[in-house]
Amino acid sequence: MHEESICRFELESFSLTTLNLGCANDPWGDVKVDISFRTQTGAPSHPDMIADAHNLPFRDASFEFTRCWHVLEHLKNPHQALREIRRVSSHGEIRFPYDDGFKREAIWGISILQPMIFWGAIKTRSVRAHLWKIHPDSLAHGCKVRLNHHFLFAPISGRKAHYFRGFAFPRIKREWVLTY
């Protein structure tokens, strides 16, 4: 009896419910999938599985939630990838740049004093990693759509961040978010 309850607990606690598609070095998700162990800009990626977003190797409704952030603009066929995402999960969140993803990301990285964000945008542009400028009207069939904004020149963390809480910093349109 005791062994049976332990086995049931282990099976329940290790159920795979979340998928991180295009994970790069993001640790979120029960299953992390990417196309390679390196991103298009040469940064390391740490997937659990190598797979193509156009043809995911999972059964229908395998996951409760899929997160696909800033991947669609890199793919040859974003519509096919979105169909695959919706096939393998019952809910999800897909994010992609508001415009070409370069200018706003570079400006935002400079404004918040994060040189790695700035250099990431430069690398993305130099290798022409973004194949598309995507507008949500072309993808949002049955999805909720919102536009994320980020503050320019706003310290996001650190010892002195509380000094800036009352300031009205300008906002920049950064990314579209689709949820289903």
Contacts in CASP RR format, 6 or more apart in sequence:
PFRMAT RR
TARGET T0000
AUTHOR 0000-0000-0000
METHOD contacts of the structure
MODEL  1
MHEESICRFELESFSLTTLNLGCANDPWGDVKVDISFRTQTGAPSHPDMI
ADAHNLPFRDASFEFTRCWHVLEHLKNPHQALREIRRVSSHGEIRFPYDD
GFKREAIWGISILQPMIFWGAIKTRSVRAHLWKIHPDSLAHGCKVRLNHH
FLFAPISGRKAHYFRGFAFPRIKREWVLTY
15 30 0 8 1.000
16 30 0 8 1.000
16 31 0 8 1.000
16 62 0 8 1.000
16 63 0 8 1.000
17 30 0 8 1.000
17 63 0 8 1.000
17 64 0 8 1.000
17 65 0 8 1.000
18 28 0 8 1.000
18 29 0 8 1.000
18 30 0 8 1.000
18 31 0 8 1.000
18 63 0 8 1.000
18 64 0 8 1.000
18 65 0 8 1.000
18 66 0 8 1.000
18 67 0 8 1.000
19 29 0 8 1.000
19 30 0 8 1.000
19 31 0 8 1.000
19 33 0 8 1.000
19 58 0 8 1.000
19 62 0 8 1.000
19 63 0 8 1.000
19 65 0 8 1.000
19 66 0 8 1.000
19 67 0 8 1.000
19 88 0 8 1.000
19 89 0 8 1.000
20 26 0 8 1.000
20 28 0 8 1.000
20 29 0 8 1.000
20 31 0 8 1.000
20 32 0 8 1.000
20 33 0 8 1.000
20 66 0 8 1.000
20 67 0 8 1.000
21 33 0 8 1.000
21 53 0 8 1.000
21 56 0 8 1.000
21 66 0 8 1.000
21 67 0 8 1.000
21 68 0 8 1.000
21 71 0 8 1.000
21 85 0 8 1.000
22 32 0 8 1.000
22 33 0 8 1.000
22 34 0 8 1.000
22 35 0 8 1.000
22 45 0 8 1.000
22 47 0 8 1.000
22 53 0 8 1.000
22 68 0 8 1.000
22 69 0 8 1.000
22 71 0 8 1.000
23 29 0 8 1.000
23 32 0 8 1.000
23 33 0 8 1.000
23 34 0 8 1.000
23 45 0 8 1.000
23 46 0 8 1.000
23 47 0 8 1.000
24 34 0 8 1.000
24 39 0 8 1.000
24 43 0 8 1.000
24 44 0 8 1.000
24 45 0 8 1.000
24 46 0 8 1.000
25 43 0 8 1.000
25 44 0 8 1.000
25 45 0 8 1.000
25 46 0 8 1.000
26 32 0 8 1.000
26 69 0 8 1.000
27 46 0 8 1.000
28 67 0 8 1.000
29 67 0 8 1.000
30 63 0 8 1.000
31 48 0 8 1.000
31 49 0 8 1.000
31 63 0 8 1.000
32 46 0 8 1.000
32 47 0 8 1.000
32 48 0 8 1.000
32 49 0 8 1.000
33 47 0 8 1.000
33 48 0 8 1.000
33 49 0 8 1.000
33 50 0 8 1.000
33 51 0 8 1.000
33 53 0 8 1.000
33 56 0 8 1.000
34 45 0 8 1.000
34 47 0 8 1.000
34 50 0 8 1.000
34 51 0 8 1.000
35 50 0 8 1.000
35 51 0 8 1.000
35 52 0 8 1.000
35 53 0 8 1.000
36 45 0 8 1.000
36 50 0 8 1.000
37 44 0 8 1.000
37 45 0 8 1.000
37 46 0 8 1.000
37 47 0 8 1.000
37 50 0 8 1.000
38 44 0 8 1.000
38 45 0 8 1.000
39 45 0 8 1.000
40 74 0 8 1.000
40 124 0 8 1.000
40 127 0 8 1.000
40 129 0 8 1.000
41 120 0 8 1.000
41 123 0 8 1.000
41 124 0 8 1.000
41 127 0 8 1.000
41 129 0 8 1.000
42 123 0 8 1.000
49 57 0 8 1.000
51 57 0 8 1.000
53 68 0 8 1.000
53 71 0 8 1.000
53 75 0 8 1.000
53 81 0 8 1.000
53 84 0 8 1.000
53 85 0 8 1.000
54 75 0 8 1.000
54 76 0 8 1.000
54 77 0 8 1.000
54 80 0 8 1.000
54 81 0 8 1.000
54 84 0 8 1.000
55 84 0 8 1.000
56 84 0 8 1.000
56 85 0 8 1.000
56 87 0 8 1.000
56 88 0 8 1.000
58 88 0 8 1.000
59 88 0 8 1.000
60 87 0 8 1.000
60 88 0 8 1.000
61 87 0 8 1.000
61 88 0 8 1.000
61 89 0 8 1.000
61 90 0 8 1.000
62 88 0 8 1.000
62 89 0 8 1.000
63 88 0 8 1.000
63 89 0 8 1.000
63 90 0 8 1.000
64 89 0 8 1.000
64 90 0 8 1.000
64 91 0 8 1.000
65 89 0 8 1.000
65 90 0 8 1.000
65 91 0 8 1.000
65 92 0 8 1.000
65 93 0 8 1.000
66 85 0 8 1.000
66 88 0 8 1.000
66 89 0 8 1.000
66 91 0 8 1.000
66 92 0 8 1.000
66 93 0 8 1.000
67 92 0 8 1.000
67 93 0 8 1.000
68 81 0 8 1.000
68 85 0 8 1.000
68 92 0 8 1.000
68 93 0 8 1.000
68 94 0 8 1.000
68 95 0 8 1.000
69 93 0 8 1.000
69 94 0 8 1.000
69 95 0 8 1.000
70 95 0 8 1.000
70 96 0 8 1.000
70 97 0 8 1.000
70 175 0 8 1.000
71 81 0 8 1.000
71 96 0 8 1.000
72 78 0 8 1.000
72 81 0 8 1.000
72 82 0 8 1.000
72 94 0 8 1.000
72 96 0 8 1.000
72 132 0 8 1.000
72 134 0 8 1.000
72 139 0 8 1.000
73 96 0 8 1.000
73 97 0 8 1.000
73 101 0 8 1.000
73 130 0 8 1.000
73 131 0 8 1.000
73 132 0 8 1.000
73 133 0 8 1.000
73 134 0 8 1.000
74 129 0 8 1.000
74 130 0 8 1.000
74 131 0 8 1.000
75 81 0 8 1.000
75 131 0 8 1.000
75 132 0 8 1.000
76 131 0 8 1.000
78 132 0 8 1.000
78 134 0 8 1.000
78 139 0 8 1.000
79 138 0 8 1.000
79 139 0 8 1.000
82 94 0 8 1.000
82 139 0 8 1.000
85 92 0 8 1.000
85 94 0 8 1.000
86 180 0 8 1.000
91 179 0 8 1.000
91 180 0 8 1.000
92 179 0 8 1.000
92 180 0 8 1.000
93 177 0 8 1.000
93 178 0 8 1.000
93 179 0 8 1.000
94 139 0 8 1.000
94 143 0 8 1.000
94 177 0 8 1.000
94 178 0 8 1.000
94 179 0 8 1.000
95 148 0 8 1.000
95 175 0 8 1.000
95 176 0 8 1.000
95 177 0 8 1.000
95 178 0 8 1.000
96 134 0 8 1.000
96 175 0 8 1.000
96 176 0 8 1.000
97 104 0 8 1.000
97 105 0 8 1.000
97 130 0 8 1.000
97 133 0 8 1.000
97 134 0 8 1.000
97 174 0 8 1.000
97 175 0 8 1.000
97 176 0 8 1.000
98 104 0 8 1.000
98 147 0 8 1.000
98 173 0 8 1.000
98 174 0 8 1.000
98 175 0 8 1.000
98 176 0 8 1.000
99 133 0 8 1.000
99 173 0 8 1.000
100 130 0 8 1.000
100 133 0 8 1.000
101 121 0 8 1.000
101 124 0 8 1.000
101 130 0 8 1.000
102 121 0 8 1.000
102 124 0 8 1.000
102 125 0 8 1.000
102 130 0 8 1.000
103 121 0 8 1.000
104 172 0 8 1.000
104 173 0 8 1.000
104 174 0 8 1.000
105 117 0 8 1.000
105 118 0 8 1.000
105 120 0 8 1.000
105 121 0 8 1.000
105 124 0 8 1.000
105 174 0 8 1.000
106 117 0 8 1.000
106 118 0 8 1.000
106 121 0 8 1.000
106 122 0 8 1.000
106 125 0 8 1.000
107 152 0 8 1.000
107 172 0 8 1.000
108 117 0 8 1.000
108 150 0 8 1.000
108 152 0 8 1.000
108 172 0 8 1.000
108 174 0 8 1.000
109 115 0 8 1.000
109 117 0 8 1.000
109 118 0 8 1.000
109 121 0 8 1.000
110 118 0 8 1.000
111 152 0 8 1.000
111 153 0 8 1.000
111 154 0 8 1.000
112 152 0 8 1.000
112 153 0 8 1.000
112 154 0 8 1.000
112 155 0 8 1.000
112 156 0 8 1.000
113 155 0 8 1.000
123 129 0 8 1.000
124 130 0 8 1.000
134 176 0 8 1.000
135 176 0 8 1.000
136 143 0 8 1.000
136 145 0 8 1.000
136 176 0 8 1.000
136 178 0 8 1.000
139 178 0 8 1.000
140 178 0 8 1.000
142 180 0 8 1.000
143 178 0 8 1.000
143 179 0 8 1.000
143 180 0 8 1.000
144 178 0 8 1.000
144 179 0 8 1.000
144 180 0 8 1.000
145 176 0 8 1.000
145 177 0 8 1.000
145 178 0 8 1.000
146 176 0 8 1.000
146 177 0 8 1.000
146 179 0 8 1.000
147 173 0 8 1.000
147 175 0 8 1.000
147 176 0 8 1.000
147 177 0 8 1.000
148 173 0 8 1.000
148 174 0 8 1.000
148 175 0 8 1.000
148 176 0 8 1.000
148 177 0 8 1.000
149 171 0 8 1.000
149 172 0 8 1.000
149 173 0 8 1.000
149 174 0 8 1.000
150 171 0 8 1.000
150 172 0 8 1.000
150 174 0 8 1.000
151 169 0 8 1.000
151 170 0 8 1.000
151 171 0 8 1.000
151 172 0 8 1.000
152 169 0 8 1.000
152 170 0 8 1.000
152 171 0 8 1.000
152 172 0 8 1.000
153 169 0 8 1.000
153 170 0 8 1.000
154 164 0 8 1.000
154 167 0 8 1.000
154 169 0 8 1.000
155 161 0 8 1.000
155 164 0 8 1.000
END
